[in-house]
Amino acid sequence: MLTRLYSLAVLAVVLLTGLAGTAASAAEIESTLARGGRLYDNWYKELKSTRPEDTHPAYTGKSVKNSWRCTACHGWDYTGDKAVGVKGVTGAKGKAEAAIVAILRDKTHNYGPDKLNDKDANDLAMFVSKGQIDMAKYVDLTANQSKGNPAKGEVYFNTLCAVCHGLDGKKVSTGMPLGQASDYPAAMLHKALNGQPAEAMPMLRSFDHGISADIVAYTKTLPK
């Protein structure tokens, strides 16, 4: 009897340890995806590095200053810039991270170790492979507005965001007022999920993404 009880106790410990390990692993994946999302947003700011002075060799847009940011070519909705024939990164969903790193390192993208070390490149690749969301599910890309519920968003905003951004969304002086930023809902949603590069901002991607969409919808009501 004692032997049986001992065996059951050992089994319980193993199962609990396994569950704890699974939870820890899941949490670590989410944090890595969020970091990769911040690198996609602005890798040199996240790394507290210097913005490259030259224009990215593959860049064809107008905002030369931002040419080395992934968003400059591939967009906040990850679908690319059809006007200039630049593909998005949605086709890389589920792709092996090593293959994505190889693309980052190739002559077209030119993100060598002097810009992204191996961990940076791997985190960015993991975001591209596993961290993208279907932006069209949460943002009306034609009307350029969040599909979220602003009434629900007000509650989330007041309890999650207002402590730093203020109830009017103007408290953070280093960025544009959130009422003004709401004109860019896909960018707002990306930042809500992954955080602002190099800033102590909560990352909400482990919550239901609808919460972030609701927050973005509410910011539309804030003063510009």
KASUL-V75968 format. One record per pair of residues at least 4 apart in sequence whose C-alpha atoms are under 7 Angstrom apart, sorted by the first residue. I is the first residue (numbers start at 1). J is the second residue. D is the distance in whole Angstrom. If there is no record, write none. Layout:
{{I J D} {I J D}}
This chain:
{{1 5 6} {2 6 6} {3 7 6} {4 8 6} {5 9 6} {6 10 6} {7 11 6} {8 12 6} {9 13 6} {10 14 6} {11 15 6} {12 16 6} {13 17 6} {14 18 6} {15 19 6} {16 20 6} {17 21 6} {18 22 6} {19 23 6} {20 24 6} {21 25 6} {22 26 6} {23 27 6} {24 28 6} {25 29 6} {26 30 6} {27 31 6} {28 32 6} {29 33 6} {30 34 6} {30 206 7} {31 35 6} {32 36 6} {32 123 6} {33 37 6} {33 123 7} {33 126 6} {33 127 5} {33 131 6} {34 38 6} {34 194 4} {34 203 7} {35 39 6} {35 123 7} {35 194 7} {36 40 6} {36 123 5} {36 124 4} {36 126 7} {36 127 5} {37 41 6} {37 124 7} {37 127 6} {37 194 6} {38 42 6} {38 43 7} {38 46 7} {38 194 6} {38 195 7} {38 196 6} {38 197 5} {39 43 4} {39 46 6} {39 124 6} {40 69 7} {40 70 5} {40 71 7} {40 124 6} {41 69 7} {41 70 6} {41 71 6} {42 46 6} {42 69 5} {42 197 6} {43 47 6} {43 69 7} {44 48 6} {44 49 5} {44 50 6} {44 51 6} {45 49 6} {45 197 6} {45 198 6} {46 197 4} {46 198 4} {55 64 6} {55 67 6} {56 67 5} {56 68 6} {58 108 6} {59 67 6} {59 73 7} {60 84 7} {63 67 6} {66 72 6} {67 72 6} {70 74 6} {71 75 4} {71 76 6} {73 80 6} {73 81 6} {73 86 6} {74 78 5} {74 79 6} {74 80 4} {74 81 6} {74 87 7} {74 88 5} {74 89 6} {75 79 6} {75 80 5} {75 81 7} {76 186 6} {76 187 5} {76 190 7} {77 135 6} {77 186 6} {78 88 5} {78 89 5} {78 90 6} {79 87 7} {79 88 4} {79 89 6} {79 90 6} {80 86 5} {80 87 5} {80 88 4} {81 85 6} {81 86 5} {81 87 7} {82 86 6} {89 128 7} {92 128 7} {92 129 6} {93 128 6} {93 129 4} {93 130 6} {94 129 5} {94 130 6} {95 129 5} {96 100 7} {97 101 6} {97 122 7} {97 125 5} {97 126 6} {97 129 7} {98 102 6} {99 103 6} {100 104 6} {100 125 6} {101 105 6} {101 121 6} {101 122 6} {101 125 6} {102 106 6} {103 109 7} {104 109 5} {104 110 6} {104 111 5} {105 109 6} {105 110 5} {105 111 5} {105 112 6} {106 110 6} {111 115 6} {111 116 6} {112 116 6} {113 117 5} {113 118 7} {116 120 5} {116 121 6} {117 121 6} {118 122 6} {119 123 6} {120 124 6} {121 125 6} {122 126 6} {123 127 6} {124 128 6} {125 129 6} {126 130 6} {126 131 7} {127 131 4} {127 132 6} {128 132 6} {135 139 6} {135 186 7} {136 140 6} {136 141 6} {138 146 6} {138 147 5} {138 148 7} {138 213 6} {139 144 7} {139 145 6} {139 146 4} {139 147 5} {139 185 7} {139 186 7} {140 144 6} {140 145 5} {140 146 6} {140 147 6} {141 145 7} {144 185 7} {145 185 6} {146 185 6} {146 213 6} {146 216 6} {146 217 5} {147 213 7} {147 217 7} {148 210 7} {148 213 5} {148 214 4} {148 217 5} {149 153 6} {149 214 5} {149 217 6} {150 154 6} {150 214 5} {150 215 7} {150 217 5} {150 218 4} {151 218 7} {152 156 7} {152 214 6} {153 157 6} {153 214 4} {153 215 4} {153 217 7} {153 218 5} {154 158 6} {154 215 7} {154 218 6} {155 159 6} {156 160 6} {156 215 6} {157 161 5} {157 162 6} {157 215 6} {158 162 5} {158 167 7} {161 165 6} {162 166 4} {162 167 5} {164 171 7} {164 172 7} {165 169 5} {165 170 6} {165 171 5} {165 172 5} {166 170 6} {166 171 5} {168 222 6} {168 223 7} {169 177 6} {169 178 5} {169 179 7} {169 222 7} {170 177 5} {170 178 7} {176 180 6} {176 181 6} {177 181 6} {177 224 6} {178 182 6} {178 219 6} {178 222 7} {179 219 5} {179 220 5} {179 221 7} {179 222 4} {179 223 5} {179 224 5} {180 224 5} {182 188 7} {182 216 7} {182 219 6} {182 220 5} {184 188 6} {185 189 6} {185 216 6} {186 190 6} {187 191 6} {188 192 6} {188 216 6} {189 193 6} {189 212 6} {189 213 6} {189 216 6} {190 194 6} {191 195 5} {191 196 6} {192 203 6} {192 204 6} {192 212 6} {193 203 5} {193 204 5} {193 205 4} {193 212 7} {194 203 5} {194 204 7} {194 205 6} {195 201 5} {195 202 6} {195 203 5} {196 201 6} {205 209 6} {209 213 6} {210 214 6} {211 215 6} {212 216 6} {213 217 6} {214 218 6} {215 219 6} {216 220 7}}
